[in-house]
């Protein structure tokens, strides 16, 4: 029969682990959105602030949008992958037996 206790064995996650994952996802999305907004502003900003020819304005705005979207995805994935790798159990101050 299965345990209904929260942190029991069998792959069930405890509340603290679920909270940590939720916080990490929120951090990944917020930091990615901020970085994407900065990049979009840097690339498309001149087109939005100055009167540029139509082609240049279109290229800057679309290029900024594409670059911001790519950065959003890459930043989110990299933060979550780094979090997953850091989640490995470790024992600070101890060395492994084969070192």
TIPA-908246 format. One line per field, with one value per residue (C-alpha): residue number from 1; residue in one letter; x, y, z. Coordinates in Angstrom, 2 decimals, m for minus. Layout:
BEGIN
pos NUM|...
code A|...
px X|...
py Y|...
pz Z|...
// end
This chain:
BEGIN
pos 1|2|3|4|5|6|7|8|9|10|11|12|13|14|15|16|17|18|19|20|21|22|23|24|25|26|27|28|29|30|31|32|33|34|35|36|37|38|39|40|41|42|43|44|45|46|47|48|49|50|51|52|53|54|55|56|57|58|59|60|61|62|63|64|65|66|67|68|69|70|71|72|73|74|75|76|77|78|79|80|81|82|83|84|85|86|87|88|89|90|91|92|93|94|95|96|97|98|99
code X|X|X|X|X|X|X|X|X|X|X|X|X|X|X|X|X|X|X|X|X|X|X|X|X|X|X|X|X|X|X|X|X|X|X|X|X|X|X|X|X|X|X|X|X|X|X|X|X|X|X|X|X|X|X|X|X|X|X|X|X|X|X|X|X|X|X|X|X|X|X|X|X|X|X|X|X|X|X|X|X|X|X|X|X|X|X|X|X|X|X|X|X|X|X|X|X|X|X
px 0.00|1.17|2.21|0.30|2.82|4.39|8.13|7.91|9.86|8.50|9.43|7.01|8.22|7.94|6.40|9.80|11.03|7.86|8.22|11.87|10.91|8.13|10.47|13.11|10.60|9.44|13.02|13.81|10.81|11.29|15.01|14.46|11.70|13.89|16.86|14.60|13.12|16.59|17.75|14.58|14.97|18.61|17.95|14.55|14.90|16.51|13.73|11.12|12.84|14.08|12.53|14.27|13.51|10.74|13.00|15.50|12.71|11.08|14.38|15.28|11.87|11.50|15.12|14.75|11.59|13.19|16.35|14.31|12.22|15.29|16.96|13.80|13.79|17.54|17.70|14.71|16.07|19.59|18.40|16.19|18.91|21.40|18.87|18.33|22.09|22.52|19.74|22.03|22.72|26.09|27.95|29.96|33.32|33.50|35.38|34.23|35.87|37.52|39.22
py 0.00|3.51|6.00|9.27|11.04|13.80|13.02|9.23|7.15|6.38|9.63|11.94|15.49|17.32|20.77|22.44|20.91|21.95|25.48|25.61|24.53|27.13|29.89|28.82|28.81|32.28|33.53|32.00|33.64|37.06|37.26|36.09|38.65|41.43|40.44|40.17|43.62|45.15|43.55|44.57|48.13|48.25|46.92|48.41|51.57|53.73|52.81|53.80|57.03|58.44|58.92|56.25|55.05|52.44|49.50|50.26|50.72|47.43|45.52|46.90|46.26|42.75|41.88|43.09|41.03|37.88|38.37|39.05|35.91|33.74|35.23|34.63|30.94|30.42|32.22|30.32|26.94|27.67|28.75|25.68|23.29|24.85|24.47|20.81|20.13|21.95|19.81|16.76|15.56|16.63|16.39|19.57|18.95|15.31|13.77|10.87|7.51|7.28|10.69
pz 0.00|m0.70|1.95|2.08|4.22|2.10|2.08|2.07|m0.39|m3.79|m5.53|m3.76|m3.27|m0.01|0.35|0.72|m2.54|m4.38|m3.00|m4.11|m7.63|m7.77|m6.65|m9.16|m12.03|m11.01|m10.86|m14.26|m15.90|m14.26|m14.96|m18.54|m19.10|m17.72|m19.90|m22.96|m22.29|m21.97|m25.23|m27.05|m25.80|m26.85|m30.36|m31.15|m29.04|m31.71|m34.15|m31.59|m30.54|m33.84|m37.25|m39.30|m42.81|m42.93|m43.74|m40.97|m38.45|m39.44|m39.30|m35.87|m34.30|m35.74|m35.03|m31.44|m31.03|m32.38|m30.33|m27.18|m27.74|m28.23|m25.15|m23.10|m23.98|m23.58|m20.23|m18.82|m19.86|m18.63|m15.18|m14.79|m16.00|m13.59|m10.75|m11.60|m11.59|m8.28|m6.81|m6.75|m3.23|m1.90|1.34|1.95|3.56|2.57|m0.31|m2.36|m1.61|m5.02|m4.96
// end
